[in-house]
Amino acid sequence: MKNYLRITAVLLMLVLCANLCACSKTVKDATVRLPLTQEPHTLDPQIATTESEKLVIANCFEGLVKANADGKIVPAAAEQVSVSSDGLTYLFTLRRDAKWHINSNHKDLLGEKYETALDLNVTSVDFAFGLQHALDPNTKAPAAGKLSMIKNAAAVNQGKKPLQELGVKALDRYRLEITLEYPSASFLQALTEPIAMPCHRLFFEATKGRYGLNAACMLCNGPFYLSRWYEGDSIVLRRNPDNGHFSAKVYQVNLPFAVSDDVLVKNLSNGTYCSAPVRPEQAEELKKEGVTVQTVENGLLALFFNCADPLTKNASLRFALAKATDFSALGFTEQPKGIVPPSCTVSGRSSTEISPAVGRLAYDEKKAAEYFKKVSGDEGISLSVLCPEEYEHGVRAVMQSWQKVFGLSFAVQVEVLEAEALRARFESGDYQCIITAVETAAQTPLDFLEEFMAADYGRFTSKKMNTLLDNVRRAAGDKQLVEAVTAAQAYLIQNAVVCPLQYTASYRAIAEKAQGLIVNHSGKTVLMAEMEMLK
């Protein structure tokens, strides 16, 4: 019996040692560093626009729901979500253990008794006010359109109805009811965005217009809180001890602004930075040093026609040019499935996986010549094409094919520009035909199409396109959403607004020691609550 007890004791010691070894693999209360591409202008979630702003907000605020690592929508501040049979009424039951984090930063704003100056429980009223703040016309929230499915949202945002008529109601302290104008498959995804984050009304009013401009004017309910904002240098986040149901695994995150290229590569190589977006050439350099680089297809390279130009606004000319373009001469033998990039998801799945291919206008010299005859006239046509240097040879080959099909009445010239100048011409609308790439932080096909039209890519206006886009907004389920997105893409392509050439990618380096870091599907936002640092 004594021998048996002795063996058991040894086994217990081995188990304890194994557990201690397992625990020691990560750094307790680690401080990590992650550079931002630029300093935020504001951290008010309802008016944030830049990638850096959204990254900080995603880690300092918690919405009713969130997207997990697979892109699926799961409960967050709400522990339960129920939907009416008609898909128009959502009832969110909130967790009762979440609090806003208060600290000495707030003393000057709230007074000596700052710790007890506010009710710090995160309640349904905070979410209701956040949505009201987002749709208040005085806020001028750039992303207010993401909430257009909420009842009376458009009318409230345009100042035609009072805020009180918005379809958002705090039934009691921990139950929030949101009524929609129409069933929407995009609604829950919209609630994961900064525009839908909660806002403590009394704190917001106490800031007197400075909400989100510094650490003293920020109140956070997410896994981290804004501890310091050193203007022109960096931001410091710290673990929020008041989040209740969830605790971040690292203690502090330092976010320096706009570091130089050499510092960026060096600090990613030696593990000083846990993650950062990098350019293609930096990605290759880092891969050689064993750094993990994530590739995200979140952009589109395309040939755009300017539908507002006096010449290329003529649809027949655009059809002629598109149908006479041999894209293989540009080096593109495979067609992308559409214009929406793979990073945009539907219920956590890439839209390109579940959507049918739209395709470009088919190459047809005979049809192209017929369209050209409708617009050429006696004086002929003179056209210019803008492109980056890497496509100059291919563009000149395409120009030769155009001249072969259209004859001597057609003259075309190519203008090669560097990336910055090309982008400026595209954004200003100073072009007729242009080959350029657009990159997006959009998470859904709807967001991308909304962005496409709002940014005026192609300078295309159409009542039919507005209707098709509205069909995407009003899609009640995934099947209907995919069908509506496909129709909207097809309309843009078949009207020769855009000829998709290939999807483009961005790159994000992730340090080997950073475990559990989540990068969203667009590659732009990094969620650090689950991150741990290995020793």
NUZARO-259683 format. One record per atom (N, C-alpha, C): residue in one letter; x, y, z. Coordinates in steps of 0.02 Angstrom, whole numbers, plus 50000, padded with zeros to 5 digits. Example, Ala and Ser with C-alpha at 12.3 -4.5 7.8 and 13.67 -1.06 7.14 Angstrom:
2
a506604971650390a506154977550390a506604983550390s506424988850354s506844994750357s506455000250394
END
This chain:
535
m500424993950000m500005000050000m500435006250000k500975006250040k501415011950042k501735013249975n501945007749941n502245008449874n501745011649825y501115009549831y500595012249788y500515019849798l500505022049862l500445029149877l501035033049851r501635030049856r502245033449833r502215034549757i501985029549720i501935030049647i501415035249628t500865035349664t500335040249651t500595047349661a500985048349714a501265055049728a501715057249672v502125052549647v502575054249591v502185056149529l501655052349515l501235053849457l500905060649463l500665062249524l500355068749535l500855074449523m501475073449546m501995078449535m502125079549462l502135074049423l502245074549351l501685078349317v501065077049339v500485080549310v500525087949326l500695089649388l500755096749408l501295100249369c501865096849360c502415099749321c502205101049249a501835096049222a501605096749153a501145102749146n500695103649195n500235109249194n500605115949200l501115116049244l501515122049252l501875123749188c502135118649154c502495119849091c502015122549038a501405119649038a500915122048988a500735129249000c500655131149065c500475138049080c501035142949063s501645140749068s502205145249059s502375146548986k501995143348941k502135144348870k501945151248846t501505154548882t501295161348862t501525166448914v501585172548892v501805177948937v501195180748973k501205180449039k500645183049078k500655190649076d500055193549066d499985200849065d500475204149017a500525201348958a500995203948908a500805210848883t501315214648861t501215220848824t501415219448752v500965221048706v501115219848635v501115226448597r501405226348538r501445232448497r501185230948427l500765235448403l500465234748337l500405241648307p500765243048252p500755249848224p500115251448186l499895257648190l499335260148150l499605263748089t499245263348034t499475266547972t499455274147978q499025276748022q498995284048033q498675285448100e498765291548124e498445293448188e497695294548176p497275291948220p496555293148214p496385300648220h495855302548186h495595309348194h495085309548251t494715304048257t494205303448310t494105296048325l493905294648386l493715287748404l492975287448424d492595292248400d491865291948406d491645286548355p491385280848377p491215275448330p490735277548275q490285282148291q489775284048243q490035288348184i490625291248192i490885295348136i491575293048113a491815287448139a492465284848119a492455282848045t493015284048011t493055282247940t493695278547922t494255280047954t494895277247932t495005270247961e495465266547929e495635259747952e495885259848024s496315264748040s496595265248107s496045266448159e495585270948143e495035272348190e494615266148203k494455262648150k494025256748156k494375251148195l495035250548186l495405245348222l495385246648298v495495252848318v495475254548390v494775253548417i494275255848381i493585255248403i493375247948411a493595243748364a493415236648366a493675233248429n494205235948458n494495232948518n494285236448583c493985242448577c493785246248636c493025246248648f492645243848598f491925243748605f491665236648590e491095235148619e490765228748606e490045230148585g489855227648527g489185228548502g488715223148528l488095223448505l487595218448525l487815211448502v488095211248441v488355204948413v489035206448383k489395201048365k490055201948335k490165196248285a490665197148242a490865191848196a491435187948228n491385181248228n491925177248257n492485176148206a492955171848222a493535170748178a493335167948110d492755164548107d492515161748044d492045166548007g491945172548035g491505177348003g490775176448019k490615171648063k489915170448083k489715175548136i489085177748133i488835182448182i488625178748246v488895180848302v488765177648367v488595182948419p488255181048473p488085186048526p488715189148556a488655195348578a489205198948611a488925202148674a488765208648672a488465211848730a487755209048742a487445206648688a486795203348696a486915195948706e486615193048757e486705185948769e486185181848732q485645185248710q485115181748675q484815186348622v484675183548563v484355187348509v483765183248483s483185186348480s482605182948451s482305187348396v482005184048346v481745187548287v481025185548276s480595190348260s479895188848247s479825184848182s479275181448174s479165177048116s479185180848050d479005187248051d479025191147988d479705194347975g480185193148021g480865195748010g480935203248021l480435206348052l480445213648059l480625216048129t480555211948180t480685214148248t481205209648281y481735212848307y482275209448341y482255211448415l482305206448458l482335207748530l483015205448555f483395210048584f484055208548611f484025208748687t484225203248718t484275203048791t485005203748809l485175209048847l485875210648861l486145206748921r486795205648920r487145202948978r487095208049035r487105205649095r487035210249152r487695211549188d488245208549162d488875209249197d489365214149163a489145217449110a489585221949073a489525229049100k490095232349107k490095239249131k490545243649087w490395249949086w490845254849056w491445255649102h492035256549073h492635257149115h492785264549130i492815266149193i492975272949216i493665272849248n494055278249240n494715278549270n494915285849281s495505286949306s495725293749325s495755298549266n495765295849205n495735300249146n495115304749148h494585302249180h493935305549177h493815310449235k494315311349277k494225315549337k494075322749319d494445325649273d494335332649255d493655333649223l493425328549186l492785329149151l492195328249199l492255323349246l491685321549287l491745323849360g492325326549379g492405329149446g492735324149494e492835326249554e493175322349605e492845315549617k492195315349613k491835309149624k491685305549558y492165305749513y492075303049446y491885295649446e492125291849497e491995284649499e491265282949510t490895287549539t490185286349553t489725291349518a490015295349473a489625300649440a489125297949390l489245291849364l488805289149313l488585282049331d488015280049304d487825272949307d488245269449254l488685265049275l489165262049229l488945255249202n488355253049217n488085247049186n487945248349113v488135243749069v487965244348998v487255241948989t486815246448969t486095244948966t485825245848895s485195244048888s484855244748823s484805252048802v484785256548851v484755263748836v485395266048800d485965263148818d486595264948786d486605262948712f486315257148697f486295254948627f485775259048588a485215260548620a484705264648587a484985271548571f485345274548619f485635281148607f486185280848554g486585275448554g487105274748503g486805274848433l486255271248423l485925271048357l485605277848340q485325281148390q485045287748379q485595292748360h486155292348396h486715296748380h486965295548309a486965289148288a487195287348221a486735290348167l486085290648180l485605292748129l485365299948138d485585303148191d485435310248201d485755314148143p485365318148106p485655321948050p486215326648071n486215328748134n486755333248158n487425329648165t487405322948172t488025319048179t488395318748113k488005318548058k488295317947991k488735311647986a488485306148012a488855299848012a488945297347940p489565296447917p489675294147848p489375287347833a489335283047884a489095276147873a488375275247895a487995280547901a487295280047924a486885275447879g487055275147815g486685271047768g486685263647785k487185261347824k487215254347844k486625252447887l486295257447917l485725256147962l485065257847930s485065258447863s484465260747828s483865255947834m483995249647853m483445244847860m483035245947924i483285249847971i482905251148033i482315255648017k481755254348047k481135258148033k481245265648043n481075269447992n481115276847991n481835279447990a482335275047979a483035277247982a483175282647930a482955281547868a483095286447816a482765293147830a482135292947852a481765299047866a482075302847925v482285299247976v482615302348034v483275305448013n483675301747974n484325304047953n484285310147907q483735310747872q483625316547828q483275322347864g483125321447928g482795326747966g482055327347953k481755322247922k481045322447905k480605319847962k480925315948007k480565313448065k481005314248127p480715314948186p481115315748247p481455309248267l481995309848307l482365304048330l481915299048367q481405301548400q480965297348441q480585292348398e480535293548333e480155289048289e480595283748257l481245283648274l481685278348250l481455271748281g481495266348241g481245259848264g481695256448315v481885260048367v482325257348419v482025259048487k481925253948529k481595255248593k481915251148649a482095254648703a482335251248763a481715249148803l481555242648802l480955240248836l481035240548911d481625238948934d481805239749004d482565240249006r482855239549064r483575240649072r484015236149028y483785229949018y484215225148982y483885222048921r483335225048897r483015222448835r482935228148785l483185226848726l483155231748672l482765228948614e482285232648589e481885230548531e482055235048471i482215231848415i482355235548353i481865233148300t481485237748272t481015236148219t481295238448152l481235234148102l481505235648036l480965238047988e481185241747938e480745244047884e480565238147839y481035233647830y480955227747787y481435222347812p481285215847802p481745210647823p482415211547787s482965210647822s483615211847793s484125206747817a484435203247768a484955198447784a485595201947806s485635208447794s486235212347811s486205215647880f485645215047914f485545218847976f486035216948031l486105210548046l486545208548101l487265210248085q487465209648022q488145211548003q488245219048016a487745223048001a487795230348013a487895231848087l487615227648131l487685228748203l488385227248229t488805224048188t489495222848208t489945228748192e489695233448153e490095239148129e490135244648182p490645248948179p490715254548227p490085258848232i489735259748176i489145264048175i488615261848225a488615255448245a488095252748289a488325251748361m488905254448378m489155253548447m488755257648497p488745255548561p488355259248612p488695265848630c488305270248658c488565276748679c488195278848743h488575280448795h488285282548859h488085289948853r487435291148854r487175297848839r487445303248885l487425302148950l487645307248998l488395308748989f488785303548977f489505304648966f489605308448901f489255306548848f489305309848784f489155317348791e488625318948827e488435325948836e488945329648879a489265326148926a489765329348970a490385331348930t490525327948875t491125329548835t491045336048795k490425338448788k490275344848755k490615345348686g490475340248646g490725340348576g491415337448567r491725334948621r492415332248616r492425324648620y491845321448615y491805314248622y492265310748571g492685306348597g493125302448554g493765305848532l493905311848559l494495315648536l495105314548579n495025311648638n495605310148681n495385304948733a495865302748775a495715297448824a495205299748876a495205306148893a494735308748943a494025308848916c493955308948851c493285309448820c493075302948786m493335297448812m493155290848787m492925286448844l492365283048834l492105278348883l492015271748846c492355266448868c492395260248830c492045254448866n491735250048826n491415244048855n491685237648824g492225238148785g492505232348751g493035228748791p493415224248759p493935220448795p494515224848817f494605230748785f495125235448804f494815242348814y495175246648850y494975253648854y495555258148833l495395264148812l495905268948791l496235271948853s496855269948865s497215272148925s497575278848913r497935279348856r498315285348840r498275286748765w498275293248749w498325295348679w498855300748677y499455298748655y500005303548648y499985306448578e499745312648574e499635315748509e500265315748466g500185313448405g500735313248357g501205307448367d501075303048417d501545297648431d501205290748435s500745289848481s500465283048491s499845283148535i499505277448535i498935276248578i499095270048620v498855270048682v498955264348727v498265261648748l498155255148736l497555251848760l497735247348818r497285246648866r497385241948921r496775237548930r496895231748959r496355226948971r495795230249012n495185229348990n494605232049026n494395227049080p494485228749142p494305224049196p493555223849208d493175228149175d492465228749188d492035225749133n492355222249085n491965219349030n491495213949054g491635210949111g491175206149141g491265199149115h490945197449059h490935190649035h491565188648998f492005193448984f492595191848944f493175196148966s493775193148968s494365196948988s494915195848936a495195201448910a495735200948861a496325197348893k496695193648851k497245189548877k497905193348883v497985198748845v498585202948855v498375209048895y498845211948931y498685217548975y498685224148938q499165225248894q499245231748863q499425231048789v499155235648748v499315235848677v499545242948661n500165243548636n500425249948614n500345250548539l500055256148516l499905257248446l500265263448420p500895262848397p501245268648369p500965270548301f501025276948283f500745279448221f501265279548165a501065277548105a501435278648043a502185277848049v502405271848067v503125270648074v503445270048005s504095271348001s504455271047938s504515263847913d504655263147849d504695256447819d505235252147850d505815255147863d506365251147890d506225248847961v505905253248001v505725251448069v505175245948068l504705246648022l504155241848016l504425234848002v504845234147951v505105227647932v505545224747987k505965228948017k506405226648071k506005224048130n505495227848150n505115225948210n504635220148198l504445219048135l504055213048120l504515206948118s505125207948092s505605202448088s505815199948156n505925204548203n506165202348269n505605201248320g504985201848298g504415200448341g504205206048387t504505212048379t504295217848420t503575219748405y503395219648341y502695220848321y502345214148312c501735213648337c501365207348331c501045206648262s500895212348229s500575212048164s500575218948132a500545219048065a500505225448028a500355224047955p500005228647921p499925227947849p500585229547815v500745225947762v501375226947726v501255227047651r501715230147616r501695230247543r501955223647514p501815222147450p502035215747421p502775214447428e503195219547415e503915218547419e504145217247491q503805220547540q503955219347610q503735212247630a503165210147603a502905203447617a503415198147597e503705198847537e504195194047513e504815193947558e505035199747578e505615200247622e505485196847689l504895198047717l504725195147782l504635187547778k504355185147723k504265177947715k504935174347717k505435177447686k506105174447685k506395173747755e506155178047801e506405177947869e505945173847915g505475170347885g505055165847923g504445169047955v504285175347937v503695178647965v503075176547925t502545174947960t501915173147927t501605179347895v501415178747832v501095184247797v500425181747770q499895184847791q499215182947770q499025186847707t498785183347657t498565186447594t497805187147594v497565193047580v496845194247580v496645197347513e496215193847475e495975196447411e495405201347424n495585207647432n495095212747451n495085218647402g495275217347340g495275222647290g495125220147221l495055224847174l494885223247105l495285227647058l495635224447012l495955227946956l495475227646898a495345233346868a494825233446815a494965239046765l494655238246708l494635243546657l493975247246669f494025253646686f493445257846698f493335262646640f492715263546620f492525268646572f492175274346609n492345280446592n492045286246625n491375287846593c490835286246629c490165287146602c489925294346606a490345298846632a490175305946633a490565309946582d491055306846550d491455310346499d491025311446437p491095317146403p490685318646344p490715313146291l491275309546287l491355304346236l491135297546262t491435295346317t491305288546341t490655287846381k490275293246389k489605292446418k489135289046369n489335288746306n488935285346255n488995277846264a488445274546281a488465267346296a488695263346235s488505265446175s488695261646115s489455261546107l489785267246122l490515267446117l490825262846170r490555262946230r490825258546283r490735251246263f490155249546235f490045242646213f490545240746159a490665245446113a491135244146058a491835242746085l492055246946131l492725246146159l492785239646200a492285238246241a492305232246282a492305225946240k491895225846188k491845219746146k492435218946099a492815224346090a493415223846047a494055223146088t493985222046153t494565221346196t494745214046207d495355212246185d495615205546196d496005205746263f495685203446315f495985204046382f496595199646390s496655194446348s497255190346352s497875194346332a497785199546291a498345203846272a498605207746332l498175208846381l498375212246443l498675207246493g498645200846476g498915195746520g498405192446565f497765193546551f497235190746594f496835185546555t497015179346564t496665173946529t496075171346568e496095172046635e495535169846677e495145175946701q494485175246700q494055180646722q493885179946796p493875185546833p493585185246901p492835184046895k492535181546948k491825179746945k491375185846942g491635191646962g491245197746960g491675203446983i491355208647009i491735214447033i491815214447109v491385210647145v491435210347218v492015205647236p492515207947274p493095203747289p492935198247340p493365193047342p493245187247386p493205188947460s493515194547481s493515196347552s492815198047578c492355199547534c491665201147555c491295194647567t490965194147623t490665187747643t489905188147651v489605182247645v488895181247659v488845175647710s488615177347770s488585172447825s489245168847835g489785172547833g490445169847847g490785166447789r490455165947731r490755162747672r490905168047619s491465167147585s491655171847533s491105172147480s490925178147460s490385178947411s490565175547345t491215175247328t491405172147265t491335164547267e491305161647327e491205154447333e490485152447319i490025156847335i489315154947331i488935158647277s489275163147241s488945166947188s489125164147120p488655164247073p488815162247004p489265167346971a489645165246921a490085169846884a489665174446841v489855180746841v489505185746800v489845186246732g490495186946731g490875187146669g490865194046637r491335195046590r491385201346554r490965201046490l490885206746457l490585206846391l491015202646344a490705198246306a491085193646263a491425197246206y492035194846190y492405197646133y492035196046069d491885201246030d491515200345968d491665206145921e492125205145874e492345210545830e491775213345788k491345208845763k490795211045720k490315215545758k490115213445818k489665217545860k489995224145879a490655223745894a491015229845913a491005234845857a491115232545796a491115237045737a490425240145727e489905236145740e489215238745731e489075244245782y489275243145844y489175248345895y489575254645878f490185253745853f490615259445838f490315263845783k490005260745734k489705264445678k489155269145702k488835267345757k488285271445783k488535278145811v489175278545828v489425284545863v490005288045829s490325284845779s490945287545752s490855293945713g490345294545670g490225300645631g490785301945580d490745307745549d491235309545497d491915311445526e491925314445585e492545316945613e492945311545649g492655305745659g493005300345694g493035301545769i493415297345802i493455297645876i494175297345898s494345301645947s495015301545977s494935300246052l495305295246076l495205292746144l495875292046180s495875292646247s496485291446286s496365286046338v496885282146352v496855276946403v497415278146453l497235278246518l497725279046571l497875272146601c498505270946617c498675264546647c499335264946685p499465260246731p500115259946764p500625256946716e501265257846732e501805255846687e501785248346671e501615244146719e501645236946707e501155234446655y500645238646638y500165236546588y500225240446522e500745244446516e500815248446455e500855244046392h501275238946394h501355234646335h500695231446315g500335228846364g499695225646350g499175230546323v499165236646352v498695241746329v498845243646256r499475244146239r499645245846169r499425240246122a499465233946145a499225228446104a498475228846094v498115230646148v497385231446144v497215237246096m497595242746101m497465248446057m497525246545984q498015242245968q498095239945899q497485235945876s497215231845922s496625227945904s496025232545895w495965237745936w495425242645927w495475245945858q496065248145841q496155251645776q496025246845718k496185240445727k496045235545675k495295234845664v494915234645719v494195233745715v493835240145692f494065246045716f493705252245704f493955256145644g494565254645621g494815257945561g495145264645574l495255268345521l495645274545524l495265280245558s494615279445568s494225284745600s494305284645676f494705280045701f494805279445773f495535280645791a495645285345837a496325286845860a496345286045936v496875283045961v496925281846033v497645282846055q497715285646116q498385286446144q498395283846215v498975281546238v499045278946305v499455283846347e499245284746409e499615288946456e499795284746517v500445283846528v500695279846584v500815284346644l500535282346701l500585286546761l500815282246821e501165285446869e501335282146931e500695281446974a500735276947023a500145275047061a499765280947091e500115285547121e499785291247155e499425295747105a499755297147048a499445301346997a498855297846965l498925291346955l498375287446925l497765287546970r497885286647035r497335286747083r496995293547085a497395298847081a497115305647084a496675306947023r496895304746965r496495305746904r495845301746908f495885295646935f495295291446941f494785294546988e495025296847046e494565299647096e494255306247074s494625310047033s494365316447010s493915315746948g493935309846917g493535308846856g493855311546794d494515313046798d494875315846741d495175310246699y494745306546665y494965301046622y494385299046576q494545295246524q494045292246481q494025284646492c494615281646486c494695274546502c495305273946548i495255269746598i495805269146646i495845262046672i496455259646678i496575253246712i496865254846780t496505253046831t496725254446900t496425249446948a496675249447008a496425244747059a496065248647114v495545245547141v495205248247200v495255243147256e495415245447315e495475241047374e494925242947422t494665237947458t494105239347502t494185236347571a493865239747620a493815236947687a493105234247698a492695234147645a492015231747650a492005224447671q491545222847715q491485216047740q490955211947703t490495215347669t489955211847635t489895214347563p489565210347519p489445212647450p489045219247449l488555219947494l488165226047496l488615232047510d489055231347561d489505236847578d489945238747518f490185233647482f490615235047425f490235238647369l489635236347354l489245239547301l489035246547321e488865247547385e488705254247410e489325258747401e489905256147418e490535259847412e490675261347339f490555256547295f490675257347223f490285263247196m489645263647216m489225269047190m489365275647225a489485275447291a489615281647329a490275284847307a490785280647293a491435283247271a491425285347198d490865283947165d490765285947095d491265282747048y491425276347061y491855272647014y491495272246947g491805274646895g491485274546829g491005280246816r490855284346868r490415290146859r489745288146827f489465282646852f488875279746822f488255281246864t487745284046835t487115285146870t486555281746831s486115278446868s485575274746835s485025273146886k484415274646867k483855272946911k483795265446920k483945261646866k483915254446870k484435251846920m485045254846919m485555252646966m485345254147038n485015259847048n484775261547115n484275256347139t483845254047093t483355248847110t483695242247127l484195240447087l484555234147099l484925234347166l485205240147182l485555240847245l485065240547304d484475243247294d483955242847345d483735235647355n483735231747301n483565224647307n484075220947350v484715222947345v485235219947386v485095221747460r484935228047472r484805230247541r484215226447572r483715225047530r483085222147555r483075214547552a483615211547531a483635204247527a483535201247597a483035196747603a482845194247668a483245188147690g483575184747643g483965178847660g484575178347615d485005173547630d485635172947593d485525171547518k485055167147502k484925165447432k484695171647394q484235175347423q483975181347392q484535186647386l484965186947437l485515191647437l486005190247380v486195183947373v486655181947319v486365183547251e485725182247242e485395183647178e485395191147163a485255195147214a485235202347205a485925205247191v486435202647225v487125204947214v487355203147144t487185197047122t487375194847055t487055199347002a486425201047011a486075205346963a486385212346961a486565215047018a486865221747021a487545221846987q487955216646999q488615216246967q488535215646891a488075211246871a487975210046799a487765216446764y487355220546797y487115226746766y487695231546754l488155232146801l488735236546793l489195234146737i489275227546733i489725224746682i489405224946614q488765223046610q488425222846545q488305229846516n488345235046559n488295241946535n488985244946522a489495240646523a490185242746508a490405248646551v490215248446615v490475253246663v491165251046685v491235244446694v491845241546719v491965234746687c492585233446669c492775226846644c493265223846696p493045219146738p493495216446790p494065212446758l494675213546783l495265210146757l495515204646804q495595206446867q495795201446917q495695204346987y495625199747036y495605201947105y496315203647127t496365208647170t497015210547197t497035209047272a497635208647298a497725206647368a498095211847408s497955211847473s498365215547521s498675210347568y499175212647606y499575207947646y499635210347718r499585205647764r499665207247834r500145202247865a500675204947895a501165200747930a500925199448001i501025193248025i500815191348093i501405187748126a501625190348183a502195187448218a502035180348240e502545176048238e502465169048256e502235168248329k502455172748372k502285172248443k501575174748459a501265178148412a500585180748424a500075175348408q499785172448459q499295167148450q498595169748466g498105167848424g497415169748437g497205176548410l497655179848375l497485186248345l497005185048286i496465188748283i495965187748230i495995193648182v496075192248118v496055197348066v495395196448028n495005201848021n494365201047987n494465199647913h493925198047878h493975195747809h494265200947762s494195207347778s494475212547735s495215213447747g495475210547801g496185211147817g496355217747851k495865221947864k496005228647889k495965229247965t495515225447995t495405226048067t495675219948103v496055221148157v496345215948197v496015215848266l495765210048286l495445209348351l495935205948398m496085209148454m496635206948497m496405203848563a495755203248574a495515200848639a495745193748654e495785189448603e495965182448613e496725181348606m497095186548590m497805185748576m498205184348639e498685179648631e499175178248683e499865178448651m500365179948691m501055180148666m501445174248694l501705170148648l502125164548670l502805167148692k503115163448738k503785165448761k504305163948707
END
